[in-house]
């Protein structure tokens, strides 16, 4: 069985090596998974802000549940749909067929609200060599930025045909 006080029993030089190795490992992991260490801390703050932005959707979701609507998919499926939308928006050009396909799977208002919540706030790349800045925003902001008025109208038509009141 490992001792609980293993660190305090190390010689001074070994404690220093352990701390430096830990900080180095933390820095390498945070660079790989999200930019610099400072970016990692900014992402934590951003996630807190995202939770506040989603309050309106959460309240509307609660109202729909009280009205008897149920979600059509597992929560993991909404996350997969949200990631697929991000991929469709990412880079040069937008895969409108992918976007339309995902919205055609929505069966009620709860599905759309769960998709919006799962999407949260994401950063969409404008393309590797594009002079346009990347877009950090919600699903509604991504749709407005990435799709034309006629394409948004098609999404709203798909939602209307499914008797979904939510419109973009």
C-alpha positions, 0 to 999 in steps of 0.5 A: 500500500502506498504511503500518504505522506510520500512527498514529505519524505522525499529529499529537497532536490526530489521535491523540486524535480517533482514540482517542476515535472508536474508543472511541465506536464500541466503546461504540455497538456494544456498546450495540446488541449487548448492553447496556453495555460492562460488560455486554459484558465480563460476557457474555464471562465468562458464555460461559466459564462456559457452556463449563464447564456443557456439559462433562457434555453433551460427555462424554455426547456423546463416549460416544454417538459411541463407541457408534456414534451419529451426529448427524442434522443439521448443527451449524447446524441445532441452532443454529436449533432452539435459537433457535426454542426460545428464541423459543417460550419468550420473552415471555408464554406459550409456543408449546408446539406449536413446542417439541413440533415441534422435539423430534419431529425428534430421532432419537437421544440425540446429537441431543438432546445437540447441541440442549442444547449449541447452546442453552447458557445463554440469557435468556428474557424474561418479557414486556415488562410482566411483574413476573416476572424474566427467566430465564437458564438452560439448556434443561432449566431453560427447559423446567422453568420454561416448561412444565407437568408434562403438557407435559414428560411429552409431550416425554419421550414423544416422546423415548421413542418415538424410543428416546431415553434422555434425559428432562427 
